[in-house]
C-alpha cells in the first residue's frame, strides 16, 4: 500500500473519531452544566468551559481569539470555526477530503456516508444550533460517526486498508479517553475539596462524594458512552477507583485506554507481518512497552503514583507512538 494512501486511511480514522469525541464531550458537558445544581450566589465556582478547552489543548488559542468563554463562542469554536482545525466541521471536511483522494480503496457506502454527513453538517450554523436544542446537532455528528464505522465494519475486507483505518481511530480514541479523564479528575478533586474556602450547596460542602462530585463523575462516564456498561460492571455505584479501572485498564470496554492500544498493536503487527514475540520496529516496541504497563498495573498502583502523572505519561507515549508510526510508514 502506498504511503500516501495509508496516511489518508490513518487520518480518516483519527478525524472521524475525534469529531465524535468532540461532539460527545461538548454535548454531555453542556447539558450536565444545565442540570448541575449550582448555587447562583457562589461566585467562586470554576468556569465550566475551561476543562473542555484544556482537554482539546486549545485553551490559550481560544482565549487569544475570543477572550472569556461563553456558551455561544465555545460552541461555535468547537462546531463550526473554520480556522480551528479541531472543529467538528473542519475535521469532517478533512476526513471527507482524505476519503475522496482514495475512493478506490474504500467501499462506495463508506464514501457516501462521509459525503452525505458532510453535506448535512453544512446546513447547520450557530443560529440554528441555538434556536433549537444543541443536543440535536451533536447527536447527528455521533450518529454520522457510528454510521461510518458500522459500514466500515460491515463492508471492508480484513486487510491493510482496514488496519490503517483502525490504527487511526483506536489510537485517537485511547488518547481522548486518557485526556478526558485526566482533565476531569483535576477539575473534580482539587477544586472541590478546598478546606480554606469550601463551596456550599444547601449547607453541603462540594467535596469528594458530594452531589456535585457524583454528578461530574457521571458526566465523565457519559462523555465516553461508558455509563451504562460501568453500572452493569460495578453495581455498588459510582466510585473514582472503579472509574479509573474501567476507563483505563478494562480489557473489554471499547473505549478504555488498554483496549484501544491493544487494538492498535494488533493492527500494526498485521501491517508489518510480524508474527513473532519480538518487537521489530519502533512503533511496535513503544506499543509493547505501554501495553505491558497497562496489562499489569492495578488501579491502586495508579492512585499511589498519581492519576495525573500516570495519564500524562500515557498521553506522552501515545504522541510518541503516533510520531513513530508516521516516521516508519507514512512519511512520503
Secondary structure, 3 states (H helix, E strand, C coil): CCHHHHHHHHHHHHHHHHHHHHHHHHHHHHHHHHHCCCCCCCCCCCCCCHHHHHHHCCHHHHHHHHCCCCHHHHHHHHHCCCCCCCCHHHHHHHHHHHHHHCHHHCCHHHHHHHHHHHHHHCCCCHHHHHHCCHHHHHHHHHHHHHHHHHHHHHHCCCCHHHHHHHHHHHHHHHHHHHHHHHHHHHHHHHHHCCCCCCCEECCEECCCCCHHHHHHHHHHHHHCCCHHHHHHHCCCCCCHHHHHHHHHHCCCCCCCHHHHHHHHHHHHHHHHCCCCCCCCCHHHHHHHHHHHHHHHCCHHHHHHHCHHHHHHHHHHHHHHHHHHHHHHHHCC
